[in-house]
Amino acid sequence: MLTKDTVLPRLIEIITPFNRAGTDLNAKTTFATDLELDSLTVMDLTAEIEDEYDMLIPVNMLPDLETIGDVADAVVKIKNA
């Protein structure tokens, strides 16, 4: 069973190459404001996260995933369902 504490460090590793702004990455880091990611980059990042966890993030869930912590929560929810 996955937990946010186990998912968050791996997500930060996955997101690091996308962090061109050099922002400190933590659960409260936002994709749009802090990382300044455009929609295409977010889709690439989403694909990497889906591959890592062998899952699909529903498209209707994406607008609610504003922070790294939100994504960690979503991964845990989907994988433990």
CYANA upper distance limits for C-alpha pairs under 8 A (distance plus 0.5 A):
  1 MET  CA     79 LYS  CA      8.45
  1 MET  CA     80 ASN  CA      6.69
  2 LEU  CA      6 THR  CA      7.04
  2 LEU  CA      7 VAL  CA      7.40
  2 LEU  CA     76 VAL  CA      6.15
  2 LEU  CA     79 LYS  CA      7.74
  2 LEU  CA     80 ASN  CA      7.24
  3 THR  CA      7 VAL  CA      6.74
  3 THR  CA     76 VAL  CA      6.45
  4 LYS  CA      8 LEU  CA      6.28
  4 LYS  CA     69 GLY  CA      8.43
  4 LYS  CA     72 ALA  CA      6.18
  4 LYS  CA     73 ASP  CA      6.61
  4 LYS  CA     76 VAL  CA      6.93
  5 ASP  CA      9 PRO  CA      7.82
  6 THR  CA     10 ARG  CA      7.84
  7 VAL  CA     11 LEU  CA      6.67
  7 VAL  CA     72 ALA  CA      6.37
  7 VAL  CA     75 VAL  CA      8.14
  7 VAL  CA     76 VAL  CA      7.96
  8 LEU  CA     12 ILE  CA      6.73
  8 LEU  CA     27 ALA  CA      7.72
  8 LEU  CA     68 ILE  CA      8.06
  8 LEU  CA     69 GLY  CA      7.55
  8 LEU  CA     72 ALA  CA      6.20
  9 PRO  CA     13 GLU  CA      6.94
 10 ARG  CA     14 ILE  CA      6.81
 11 LEU  CA     15 ILE  CA      6.56
 11 LEU  CA     49 ILE  CA      7.93
 11 LEU  CA     68 ILE  CA      7.95
 11 LEU  CA     72 ALA  CA      7.72
 12 ILE  CA     16 THR  CA      6.44
 12 ILE  CA     25 LEU  CA      6.97
 12 ILE  CA     26 ASN  CA      7.79
 12 ILE  CA     68 ILE  CA      8.20
 13 GLU  CA     17 PRO  CA      8.40
 14 ILE  CA     45 LEU  CA      8.44
 14 ILE  CA     48 GLU  CA      7.96
 14 ILE  CA     49 ILE  CA      7.78
 15 ILE  CA     19 ASN  CA      7.02
 15 ILE  CA     45 LEU  CA      7.64
 16 THR  CA     25 LEU  CA      8.29
 18 PHE  CA     35 LEU  CA      8.50
 18 PHE  CA     37 LEU  CA      8.49
 18 PHE  CA     41 THR  CA      8.34
 18 PHE  CA     45 LEU  CA      8.22
 19 ASN  CA     23 THR  CA      7.10
 19 ASN  CA     35 LEU  CA      6.47
 20 ARG  CA     35 LEU  CA      7.73
 21 ALA  CA     34 ASP  CA      8.16
 21 ALA  CA     35 LEU  CA      6.30
 21 ALA  CA     36 GLU  CA      7.70
 22 GLY  CA     35 LEU  CA      8.42
 23 THR  CA     34 ASP  CA      7.09
 23 THR  CA     35 LEU  CA      7.02
 24 ASP  CA     29 THR  CA      8.05
 25 LEU  CA     29 THR  CA      6.32
 26 ASN  CA     68 ILE  CA      7.27
 26 ASN  CA     69 GLY  CA      8.05
 27 ALA  CA     67 THR  CA      7.00
 27 ALA  CA     68 ILE  CA      5.41
 27 ALA  CA     69 GLY  CA      4.55
 27 ALA  CA     70 ASP  CA      8.13
 28 LYS  CA     67 THR  CA      6.06
 28 LYS  CA     68 ILE  CA      6.80
 28 LYS  CA     69 GLY  CA      6.57
 29 THR  CA     34 ASP  CA      6.59
 29 THR  CA     35 LEU  CA      8.07
 29 THR  CA     67 THR  CA      5.80
 29 THR  CA     68 ILE  CA      6.34
 29 THR  CA     69 GLY  CA      8.26
 30 THR  CA     34 ASP  CA      5.63
 30 THR  CA     35 LEU  CA      6.96
 30 THR  CA     66 GLU  CA      6.00
 30 THR  CA     67 THR  CA      4.72
 30 THR  CA     68 ILE  CA      7.07
 31 PHE  CA     35 LEU  CA      5.48
 31 PHE  CA     36 GLU  CA      6.70
 31 PHE  CA     37 LEU  CA      6.29
 31 PHE  CA     42 VAL  CA      8.32
 31 PHE  CA     66 GLU  CA      6.54
 31 PHE  CA     67 THR  CA      6.53
 31 PHE  CA     68 ILE  CA      7.98
 32 ALA  CA     36 GLU  CA      5.22
 32 ALA  CA     37 LEU  CA      5.82
 32 ALA  CA     38 ASP  CA      7.60
 32 ALA  CA     66 GLU  CA      7.87
 33 THR  CA     37 LEU  CA      8.35
 37 LEU  CA     41 THR  CA      6.44
 37 LEU  CA     42 VAL  CA      6.79
 38 ASP  CA     42 VAL  CA      6.78
 39 SER  CA     43 MET  CA      6.75
 40 LEU  CA     44 ASP  CA      6.89
 41 THR  CA     45 LEU  CA      6.63
 42 VAL  CA     46 THR  CA      6.50
 43 MET  CA     47 ALA  CA      6.71
 44 ASP  CA     48 GLU  CA      6.93
 45 LEU  CA     49 ILE  CA      6.79
 46 THR  CA     50 GLU  CA      6.59
 46 THR  CA     57 ILE  CA      8.29
 47 ALA  CA     51 ASP  CA      6.62
 48 GLU  CA     52 GLU  CA      6.60
 49 ILE  CA     53 TYR  CA      6.77
 50 GLU  CA     54 ASP  CA      6.03
 50 GLU  CA     55 MET  CA      5.50
 50 GLU  CA     56 LEU  CA      6.04
 50 GLU  CA     57 ILE  CA      7.37
 51 ASP  CA     55 MET  CA      7.31
 53 TYR  CA     75 VAL  CA      8.25
 53 TYR  CA     79 LYS  CA      8.44
 55 MET  CA     78 ILE  CA      8.22
 55 MET  CA     79 LYS  CA      7.84
 57 ILE  CA     61 MET  CA      7.42
 57 ILE  CA     62 LEU  CA      7.86
 57 ILE  CA     74 ALA  CA      8.38
 57 ILE  CA     75 VAL  CA      8.42
 57 ILE  CA     78 ILE  CA      8.26
 58 PRO  CA     62 LEU  CA      7.45
 61 MET  CA     65 LEU  CA      7.45
 64 ASP  CA     70 ASP  CA      8.11
 65 LEU  CA     70 ASP  CA      5.60
 65 LEU  CA     71 VAL  CA      6.17
 65 LEU  CA     74 ALA  CA      8.46
 66 GLU  CA     70 ASP  CA      6.85
 66 GLU  CA     71 VAL  CA      8.27
 67 THR  CA     71 VAL  CA      7.09
 68 ILE  CA     72 ALA  CA      6.77
 69 GLY  CA     73 ASP  CA      6.66
 70 ASP  CA     74 ALA  CA      6.71
 71 VAL  CA     75 VAL  CA      6.64
 72 ALA  CA     76 VAL  CA      6.75
 73 ASP  CA     77 LYS  CA      6.59
 74 ALA  CA     78 ILE  CA      6.52
 75 VAL  CA     79 LYS  CA      6.40
 76 VAL  CA     80 ASN  CA      6.31
 77 LYS  CA     81 ALA  CA      6.47
